[in-house]
Amino acid sequence: MNLFCVGLSHHTANVETRERFAGHAETDCILRAAGCAEALLLTTCNRVEVYGASEERVSTDEIARCLVRKVDNTTEEYALPFYRYEDTRCVQHLFRVASGLDSMVVGESEILGQAKKAYESARASGAAGPCLHRLFQRAFRVAKQVRTHTDITRGSVSVGSVAVDLAQRIFGQLGNCKVLVLGAGETSERTARALVSRGVTDLRVSNRSSDRAEELARLVGGQAIRFDEWPAQCREIDILITSTSSETPLLTPQNLSAMLRNRIDRPLFIIDIAVPRDVDPSVNEMEGVYLYDIDSLQSVAEQSLALRRKQIAAAEAIIAEHIADFWESISRKLNCKAGSAKQPVLGETPLRASEL
């Protein structure tokens, strides 16, 4: 059986390309249309990846057709950004991803939680069978070991903290800034906490779910704003940081111009860390508005990497030890034959090393 990963990330594709494939495919589509015996879809602001196991080789084009958004049914022009890893290289890639070594912010911990959620979703639906079960269980173990035995997590280690680094470069001290965080997911929560740690006292949170907005506002000592009232906030805030799951832009030159009509004469800085993007790129052409997207954070993230560069080699050594051991064990015990072992059930105890 062929074990593989097909995907694209910030290494191979810009945000405009990534958002064309983000958040719309389902694993059952991949199982049905691409002919995979097992499949798992991992999507974040920086990557869209499919991990699969199949009796026959599934082409990269077939996977791309499953991932492309319904609003854009053309995949040919995106063939180049897709990478493919098979067998041991697939194992190595996932171990690096789960450990935060392949992230834009090297060492960030969000990706591990995202990988666990993707795994639980695929396992609950039956899309992840014995091969991917063992692969991801080992990946989680490797990531824990990397974090325990290296200092890879030192410095700014989340997209949200890097976004706040950028805001601090622009404004210097953030204590006098009025900030609105749009969205209340994990990334927004990390961003809000980073803002408070840098001295922000006027922090506003808005989300489609008012309960979640109120909960996050309470956690960080901020103010919850009703979702239908957040546009009015743009008349007085200094910084808007947005990270929602909207499939269409929330801000365009047309609606933002109305929001800013009564704004006092000072710039508005927008940091859009959503994929697909929450803000139409043409907003950056408006007078007095400065827009930064997820790719704009790359240079900021690379500077914090210097603090952790020495730890990367140690993390890679840990990963290398696990690759050969894992591949030998899965080849011997499973021979990667989907269905040869019982399907894991949600809540099943992770395998011990001796069981692999």
N, C-alpha and C positions, 0 to 999 in steps of 0.2 A: 504494500500500500504506500502511496505517495503522501508524505507529510510536507506541507508547504505554507508559505506566507506570501500573499500578494498585497501590495499597498502603495501608498504615497505619503510623504511627510514633508515637514518644513525643509528637509535636506534636498528634496527633489522637486518640489512644487511650491509656487507662491500661494498666498491665501486665496487669490481669485480662482485658482485651479482647485485647491482643496475644498472650497465651499461648494463646488459643483458635485461633489461626491459625498458630502458629509450629512449623516443623520437621516437618510431616507430609505436605505435598504434594510431588509429583514433577513435573518438567517434562513428562514424557510424558503425565501426566494433563491438564495444561494444554493441550498440543498437541492431544490427542485430544478432550477434553470441550469445550474452549472454542473450538476451531477455529482456533488460531493457526498461522501458517506457521513462526514462530520464537518461542521463549520462553526466558526465563531467570528463575530464582527466586533472590532475594537475601533471606536471613533472618539477622537478628542479634538481640541482646537488645533493641534499640530499634526495629526495623523489620521488616516483612514486605512485600516488593515483587515484583511480576511485571513484567518488561520484555518486550514482545512486538511482533511485526510480523504483520499479518494483511491479507488481501485485503479482507475485510468487517469492519465494526466489531464488535468483541467487547464485550459489555456488562460493566459492572463487576460486576453480580450473578453472571454466569457465572464470572468469575475468583474471586469470593468463595466460590462453591460448591466450587471446586477446592481452595481453601486451608483451609476449615474443618476442624477436627479431627473424626475419626470419632466421638468421644464426644459431639459437639455438632453436630447436623446442621441447626441453625437459623441462617440468615444474615440474616434480615430486620432484626433489632434491631441489627446491626452495619453497616448500610448507611451511616450517616452518617460514621463515622470513616474510611471509605475515600476516598482522593483519587485523582484521575486527571489525568495530564498527557499531552498528545498532541503529536507532531511536535517543533517547536522547544522547546516547554516541557518535553517529555520529555527532550530533549538537555540543556537547562539544569539540570533537576533531577538527572540522573545526574552531570553534571560537579560539581555542588555536593556531592552525596553522596560521590563518590569523593575529593573534596578535603577532606572533613571539615567542611564548612560547615553541613551539615544535621544533624550529630550532636548528641547531648545534651551531650557534651563537645566543644565546637567546636575543631577542629584535631586531633582524635585521629586516629591513623594506623592503628588496627586495621581500620577500615572499608575501607581500600584493599586490604588483604590478604584480607578477607572477600569483597570484590567480585571480586578476581582468582580466588579459589577457585570462586566461583559461576560465573564465566565459563568457567573451564577445565572444570568439570563439564558445563555446558551444551554446550560445544563438543565435548567428547569423546563425548557421547551423540548428537550431531547435532542437538540442539534449537536451538542458536544457529547461524544461517546468516550469509550475507554482510552483511545489514543490522546485526544485533547485533554481529557481529565488528568492523565498522568503528566502530560506536558505542562499544563498550567499549575498543577500542584507543585511540581518541582520548581517552576519559575518563581512562585511566591516564596518558596523556601530559600532560593538563591537570593532574591531581593532582600529578604530579612537578614541573611548572613552578610551581604554587602553593607547594609546599613549598620549592622552591629559591629563589624570589624574594620570599617573604614570611616573617614571623616568626610565622605562624599556629600553629605547634606549641609555642610557649613556654608554660610553666606546666604544670598537671596536664592531660595530654592522653590519658588513657585512663580507661575505667570503673574499672579496677583501682586506678589512682592516686587517683581521687576517692573510692573506697571506703576507701582508707587514710587520706585526708584526714579522712573522717568518723570513723574509728577514733581518730585522733589528737585530734580535738576532744573525744571522749568521755573518753579516758584521759590526754590530755596526752602525756607521754613514753611511748613504746611499748617501751622497753628491758626493762621488767620483765613484759611481757605474754606469756602463752602463747597462741599463735595456731595454729589448724588451718585449712588451706586444703583444701577438699573439691572435687576436680576438678583436672585437670592439663593442660587445654587452653591455648590462647594467652592467653585472658583471665586464667586462674589464674596462668600464668607471669608475666605483667606485674604482677599483684597481689602475688605472692610477692617479686618483685624490688623493688617499691615498699616492701613491709614491711621488707625487709632494709635498704633505703636510709634508712629512718626509725628504725633502731636495734633492730629485733626480732632477738633472738638465739635464742629458743625457737620455732622455726617447724616445724610438722608438715604433711605433705602426704599426702593419701590419694586414691586413684583406683581405678576398677574395673580398669584395667590396672596391675598392680603395677610392670611395667617402666617405664611412663611416670611413675609416682609416684616411683620410685627415681631416675630421670633428673632430674626437676625438683628433687627434694630435693638431689641432688648439685650441681646448678647453683647453688642458692641457699644451700648449706650448712645445709640443714634435715634433718629426720628423716622417712623414709618410713613410713607406717602402712598396714598391710593394710586393705583396704576393709571386711572383716568385723569389723575391730577399731576403726574410727573412732568408733562410738557411745560406747564406753567412754571416749574422750578427753573427752567433754563433761562428765565429772565434775571435770575439773581445768583445762581451758582457760578463758581469759578471752574470747576472740573466735573465732567461727566465721565464715569467709567461704566461701560455697558457690557454685560455678558449674559444674554438671554438665549433661549432656544428658538427664537422666532425664525420662520423660514423666509420671511421677507423683511427688507430694511424697515426699521422703526423710525429712522431719521432720514429725510431727504431734503434737498435745498428748498423744496416747496413748503413742507410743513415746518422746517426749522426757521425759515424766514419769518413766518407768522409768530413763532415762539419768541423770537428775538426782537420783535418790533418795538417793544417797550423796554428793552434792556438798556441799562446805563452803559456808557461808552467804555467798555473794557472787554478784553478777549475772552473767548470761551474755549477751553481745551477739552477735547474729547479723546478718550482712549478706548478703542473698541477691541475687546479681546474675545469676541464671539466668532464662531465659525459654524454656519454662514454668518457673514458680517451683519451687525445691527444697523450700521450707518452706511449710507450710500457714499462711495468714494468721492463723488463730486462735491460733497459738503465741504471738502478741504479747500475748494476754490472760493468759498464765501469769505467776504471781508470780515476780519475779526474772529474767524473760527479756525482752529488748528486741530487737525485730525491725525491720530496715530492708530494704526491697526496692529494686529498681532505680530506681523512681520517687522514692524518698526521697533519692536522690543528686542530683536535679535542682537543688535550691537550692545545694548545695555546688558543683556544676559551674558554675552561673551566676556565682558570685563569682569563679571563676578566669577567666571570660570577659573580665573587665575588662582583664586583661593583654594580650589579643589583639584587642580590639575595633577598634583602628585598622588592624589588618592585614586585617580582613574586606573592607573596601572595595577594597584592592589585589587581593585574591584574586578578588573579584567582577569586577573589570575584566579580569583575565586570562581568566576564564571567558567573559565577553561577547565577547571577541575571537575565541574559538574557536567559539562557537555558530553565528554566521552563516557562517563559513568551512566548518565541517563540514556544515551543512545544504545549502549550495550544492553542495559536492563530492559528497555522497551522492545528492542529487537528480539531479545531472548524470551521474554515473558509474554508479550503480546504478538510479536511479529507484525505489529500495527494492523491487525485484522479487526475492523470495526464489527462489533457484535459478538466477538469471541469471549467477552466478559460482560457481566451484567451492567446495565446502565447505572451510573451513580445517581443517587437520589439527593435532593436538596437537603442539606444538613448532615450529609455523610461525613464521618471523621476522615480528615486527610490521611493519605497513605504514609506509613512509616518508611524510613529509608530502606529497611530490610525487606519491605514488601514490593519495592520497585524492581 
